[in-house]
Amino acid sequence: MTLTLSEEESRTLRELLTDYLPELKREVARTDAKEFRHHLLKRQELCERLLGILEQPTAPVWCRIGPGGFEPPFADPKSAVLPLDEGPVA
């Protein structure tokens, strides 16, 4: 899965994860149910991994933020096709 975020979306996600993690850690520490604790630990690991990626100065290519936001703009179908009866314009 590829997720493309704008700069603002990336900043907001970092803030959400940073705010959520301390409470999640407290919940893990207070939970006695083994299966639920395991579920919470997996969630905590995911949040920490995502935060690590988002805090990198140069994020991996799949995580870089493009000017198009979540989805790149679609090309005009006619401009992307070279007509068969005309050569390239020089």
Backbone as a printed PyTorch tensor [residue, N CA C, xyz], in Angstrom:
tensor([[[  0.8480,  -1.1710,   0.0000],
         [  0.0000,   0.0000,   0.0000],
         [  0.8930,   1.2340,   0.0000]],

        [[  0.5160,   2.2030,  -0.7750],
         [  1.2310,   3.4700,  -0.8240],
         [  0.3140,   4.5590,  -0.3010]],

        [[  0.8570,   5.3840,   0.5690],
         [  0.0930,   6.4790,   1.1440],
         [  0.8550,   7.7610,   0.8850]],

        [[  0.2510,   8.6760,   0.1670],
         [  0.8720,   9.9540,  -0.1400],
         [  0.1740,  11.0320,   0.6690]],

        [[  0.9490,  11.7990,   1.4200],
         [  0.3970,  12.8440,   2.2770],
         [  0.9610,  14.2000,   1.8980]],

        [[  0.1530,  15.2220,   2.0310],
         [  0.6580,  16.5780,   1.8720],
         [  1.4760,  16.9180,   3.1090]],

        [[  2.2020,  18.0040,   3.0850],
         [  3.0050,  18.4230,   4.2340],
         [  2.1230,  18.6220,   5.4670]],

        [[  0.9800,  19.2520,   5.2840],
         [  0.0580,  19.4970,   6.3950],
         [ -0.5060,  18.1840,   6.9410]],

        [[ -0.8710,  17.2670,   6.0470],
         [ -1.3990,  15.9740,   6.4740],
         [ -0.3460,  15.1760,   7.2360]],

        [[  0.8830,  15.2310,   6.7670],
         [  1.9800,  14.5390,   7.4320],
         [  2.2010,  15.1080,   8.8340]],

        [[  2.1950,  16.4100,   8.9470],
         [  2.3770,  17.0760,  10.2430],
         [  1.2340,  16.7000,  11.2000]],

        [[ -0.0040,  16.7090,  10.6890],
         [ -1.1640,  16.3630,  11.5130],
         [ -1.0830,  14.9170,  11.9860]],

        [[ -0.6970,  14.0000,  11.1050],
         [ -0.5710,  12.5950,  11.4790],
         [  0.5130,  12.4180,  12.5340]],

        [[  1.6440,  13.1080,  12.3820],
         [  2.6980,  13.0470,  13.3990],
         [  2.1800,  13.5210,  14.7500]],

        [[  1.4420,  14.6360,  14.7550],
         [  0.8890,  15.1670,  15.9980],
         [ -0.1030,  14.1890,  16.6310]],

        [[ -0.9740,  13.5960,  15.8120],
         [ -1.9490,  12.6260,  16.3250],
         [ -1.2500,  11.4190,  16.9640]],

        [[ -0.2530,  10.8950,  16.2770],
         [  0.4630,   9.7390,  16.8080],
         [  1.2230,  10.0910,  18.0850]],

        [[  1.8320,  11.2720,  18.1030],
         [  2.5740,  11.7240,  19.2850],
         [  1.6400,  11.8970,  20.4750]],

        [[  0.4430,  12.4240,  20.2420],
         [ -0.5340,  12.6070,  21.3180],
         [ -1.1160,  11.2760,  21.7890]],

        [[ -1.2900,  10.3280,  20.8760],
         [ -1.9480,   9.0540,  21.1740],
         [ -1.0390,   8.0600,  21.8940]],

        [[  0.2590,   8.0600,  21.5560],
         [  1.1700,   7.0480,  22.0840],
         [  1.2560,   6.9990,  23.6110]],

        [[  1.3930,   8.1140,  24.3270],
         [  1.4880,   8.0190,  25.7920],
         [  0.2630,   7.3400,  26.4190]],

        [[ -0.9270,   7.6720,  25.9530],
         [ -2.1360,   7.0560,  26.4830],
         [ -2.1820,   5.5680,  26.1400]],

        [[ -1.7540,   5.2230,  24.9390],
         [ -1.7270,   3.8150,  24.5260],
         [ -0.7600,   3.0250,  25.4160]],

        [[  0.4080,   3.6050,  25.7210],
         [  1.3810,   2.9320,  26.5890],
         [  0.8140,   2.7190,  27.9870]],

        [[  0.0950,   3.7060,  28.4960],
         [ -0.5440,   3.5520,  29.8120],
         [ -1.5860,   2.4350,  29.7770]],

        [[ -2.3440,   2.3900,  28.6900],
         [ -3.3740,   1.3600,  28.5630],
         [ -2.7500,  -0.0340,  28.4950]],

        [[ -1.6310,  -0.1640,  27.7880],
         [ -0.9160,  -1.4460,  27.7110],
         [ -0.4770,  -1.8590,  29.1210]],

        [[  0.0620,  -0.9130,  29.8750],
         [  0.5570,  -1.2160,  31.2200],
         [ -0.5670,  -1.6260,  32.1690]],

        [[ -1.7550,  -1.0860,  31.9870],
         [ -2.8830,  -1.3690,  32.8930],
         [ -3.6980,  -2.5920,  32.4920]],

        [[ -3.4910,  -3.1050,  31.2950],
         [ -4.3250,  -4.1910,  30.7800],
         [ -3.8440,  -5.5420,  31.3020]],

        [[ -4.7900,  -6.3020,  31.8450],
         [ -4.4770,  -7.6430,  32.3630],
         [ -4.7980,  -8.7400,  31.3460]],

        [[ -5.7540,  -8.5000,  30.4740],
         [ -6.1600,  -9.5090,  29.4920],
         [ -5.0450,  -9.7200,  28.4680]],

        [[ -4.5370, -10.9470,  28.4040],
         [ -3.3780, -11.2670,  27.5660],
         [ -3.6130, -10.9560,  26.0820]],

        [[ -4.7380, -11.4040,  25.5280],
         [ -5.0080, -11.1850,  24.1000],
         [ -5.1700,  -9.7040,  23.7780]],

        [[ -5.8750,  -8.9910,  24.6430],
         [ -6.0800,  -7.5560,  24.4040],
         [ -4.7600,  -6.7970,  24.5350]],

        [[ -3.9350,  -7.2060,  25.5030],
         [ -2.6310,  -6.5680,  25.6760],
         [ -1.7740,  -6.7760,  24.4180]],

        [[ -1.8130,  -7.9950,  23.8750],
         [ -1.0690,  -8.2860,  22.6470],
         [ -1.5520,  -7.3820,  21.4990]],

        [[ -2.8560,  -7.2410,  21.3830],
         [ -3.4380,  -6.3480,  20.3680],
         [ -2.9370,  -4.9090,  20.5500]],

        [[ -2.9270,  -4.4390,  21.7890],
         [ -2.4780,  -3.0700,  22.0680],
         [ -0.9810,  -2.9030,  21.7810]],

        [[ -0.2050,  -3.9200,  22.0890],
         [  1.2340,  -3.8510,  21.8110],
         [  1.4980,  -3.7820,  20.3060]],

        [[  0.7460,  -4.5430,  19.5250],
         [  0.8900,  -4.4750,  18.0630],
         [  0.5360,  -3.0820,  17.5690]],

        [[ -0.5030,  -2.4870,  18.1300],
         [ -0.9110,  -1.1390,  17.7590],
         [  0.1780,  -0.1300,  18.1430]],

        [[  0.7610,  -0.3040,  19.3240],
         [  1.8300,   0.5900,  19.7750],
         [  3.0450,   0.4940,  18.8450]],

        [[  3.4320,  -0.7060,  18.4760],
         [  4.5640,  -0.8980,  17.5700],
         [  4.3030,  -0.2350,  16.2270]],

        [[  3.0870,  -0.3770,  15.7150],
         [  2.7390,   0.2550,  14.4450],
         [  2.8430,   1.7740,  14.5520]],

        [[  2.2970,   2.3460,  15.6040],
         [  2.3450,   3.8010,  15.7950],
         [  3.7870,   4.2900,  15.8850]],

        [[  4.6240,   3.5620,  16.6200],
         [  6.0310,   3.9530,  16.7520],
         [  6.7670,   3.8390,  15.4220]],

        [[  6.4560,   2.7990,  14.6650],
         [  7.0840,   2.6300,  13.3470],
         [  6.6840,   3.7520,  12.4030]],

        [[  5.3910,   4.0900,  12.3930],
         [  4.9140,   5.1900,  11.5370],
         [  5.5400,   6.5120,  11.9390]],

        [[  5.6250,   6.7590,  13.2500],
         [  6.2470,   7.9910,  13.7230],
         [  7.7010,   8.0620,  13.2870]],

        [[  8.3980,   6.9390,  13.3690],
         [  9.7920,   6.9000,  12.9280],
         [  9.9350,   7.2650,  11.4600]],

        [[  9.0340,   6.7690,  10.6460],
         [  9.0700,   7.0820,   9.2130],
         [  8.7550,   8.5590,   8.9890]],

        [[  7.7300,   9.0580,   9.6570],
         [  7.3040,  10.4440,   9.4550],
         [  8.3150,  11.4500,   9.9720]],

        [[  9.1400,  11.0520,  10.9320],
         [ 10.1110,  11.9830,  11.5100],
         [ 11.4440,  11.9790,  10.7750]],

        [[ 11.6150,  11.1020,   9.8000],
         [ 12.8640,  11.0680,   9.0350],
         [ 12.9810,  12.3380,   8.2010]],

        [[ 14.1930,  12.9390,   8.1650],
         [ 14.3500,  14.1450,   7.3510],
         [ 14.1070,  13.8830,   5.8650]],

        [[ 14.5450,  12.7440,   5.3980],
         [ 14.2540,  12.3670,   4.0140],
         [ 13.4930,  11.0540,   4.0650]],

        [[ 12.2110,  11.1540,   3.9420],
         [ 11.3510,   9.9790,   3.9930],
         [ 11.5760,   9.1290,   2.7550]],

        [[ 11.2910,   7.8170,   2.8350],
         [ 11.4290,   6.9680,   1.6530],
         [ 10.5450,   7.4450,   0.5050]],

        [[ 10.8870,   7.0110,  -0.6910],
         [ 10.1810,   7.4660,  -1.8890],
         [  8.6690,   7.2570,  -1.7620]],

        [[  8.2420,   6.1040,  -1.2310],
         [  6.8090,   5.8180,  -1.1480],
         [  6.1070,   6.7050,  -0.1310]],

        [[  6.8800,   7.3900,   0.7040],
         [  6.2800,   8.2110,   1.7550],
         [  6.4310,   9.7090,   1.4450]],

        [[  7.1200,  10.0450,   0.3790],
         [  7.3190,  11.4560,   0.0480],
         [  6.0040,  12.1180,  -0.3140]],

        [[  5.9360,  13.3700,  -0.0520],
         [  4.6920,  14.1050,  -0.2310],
         [  4.7340,  14.8380,  -1.5620]],

        [[  3.7360,  14.6100,  -2.3820],
         [  3.6610,  15.2680,  -3.6690],
         [  2.7190,  16.4560,  -3.6170]],

        [[  2.8120,  17.3380,  -4.5990],
         [  1.9490,  18.5100,  -4.6100],
         [  0.4800,  18.1700,  -4.8230]],

        [[  0.1810,  16.9640,  -5.2830],
         [ -1.2060,  16.5970,  -5.5560],
         [ -1.9930,  16.1230,  -4.3480]],

        [[ -1.3640,  16.0390,  -3.1850],
         [ -2.0790,  15.5640,  -2.0010],
         [ -2.1970,  14.0540,  -2.0130]],

        [[ -3.3800,  13.5220,  -1.6620],
         [ -3.5630,  12.0790,  -1.5760],
         [ -3.4570,  11.3830,  -2.9180]],

        [[ -3.9810,  11.9770,  -3.9630],
         [ -3.9450,  11.3270,  -5.2670],
         [ -3.3580,  12.2800,  -6.3010]],

        [[ -2.4760,  11.7600,  -7.1730],
         [ -1.9520,  12.6280,  -8.2260],
         [ -3.0630,  12.9580,  -9.2280]],

        [[ -2.9710,  14.1240,  -9.8650],
         [ -4.0030,  14.4670, -10.8450],
         [ -3.9170,  13.5410, -12.0590]],

        [[ -5.0530,  13.2410, -12.6150],
         [ -5.0850,  12.4100, -13.8160],
         [ -4.7210,  13.2480, -15.0340]],

        [[ -3.9690,  12.6320, -15.9470],
         [ -3.6050,  13.3110, -17.1910],
         [ -4.8250,  13.3520, -18.1070]],

        [[ -4.9060,  14.3960, -18.8950],
         [ -5.9650,  14.4950, -19.8890],
         [ -5.7570,  13.3520, -20.8830]],

        [[ -6.7560,  12.4970, -21.1130],
         [ -6.5580,  11.3250, -21.9610],
         [ -6.0990,  11.6600, -23.3730]],

        [[ -6.5480,  12.7700, -23.9220],
         [ -6.1680,  13.1040, -25.2940],
         [ -4.7340,  13.6080, -25.3770]],

        [[ -4.2490,  14.3340, -24.3570],
         [ -2.8980,  14.8760, -24.4250],
         [ -1.8420,  13.8010, -24.1860]],

        [[ -2.2090,  12.7040, -23.5780],
         [ -1.2540,  11.6340, -23.2920],
         [ -1.0690,  10.6790, -24.4720]],

        [[ -1.8580,  10.8440, -25.5450],
         [ -1.8040,   9.9370, -26.6850],
         [ -1.2720,  10.6910, -27.8910]],

        [[ -0.2750,  10.1260, -28.5450],
         [  0.2660,  10.7170, -29.7620],
         [ -0.5770,  10.2600, -30.9580]],

        [[ -1.1100,  11.2020, -31.7350],
         [ -1.9250,  10.8120, -32.9020],
         [ -1.1000,   9.9630, -33.8840]],

        [[ -1.7360,   8.9660, -34.4760],
         [ -1.0360,   8.0750, -35.3870],
         [ -0.7290,   8.7290, -36.7360]],

        [[ -1.5260,   9.7140, -37.1340],
         [ -1.3090,  10.3190, -38.4480],
         [ -0.4160,  11.5490, -38.3990]],

        [[  0.0990,  11.9060, -37.2250],
         [  0.9910,  13.0670, -37.1090],
         [  2.2670,  12.6610, -36.3890]],

        [[  3.3820,  13.2210, -36.8220],
         [  4.6500,  12.9550, -36.1590],
         [  4.7950,  13.8660, -34.9440]],

        [[  5.8470,  13.6900, -34.1900],
         [  6.0750,  14.5460, -33.0410],
         [  6.3600,  15.9850, -33.4670]],

        [[  5.9270,  16.9340, -32.6550],
         [  6.1680,  18.3420, -32.9480],
         [  7.5880,  18.6760, -32.5270]],

        [[  8.3450,  19.3100, -33.4420],
         [  9.7420,  19.6320, -33.1500],
         [  9.8750,  21.0110, -32.5670]]])
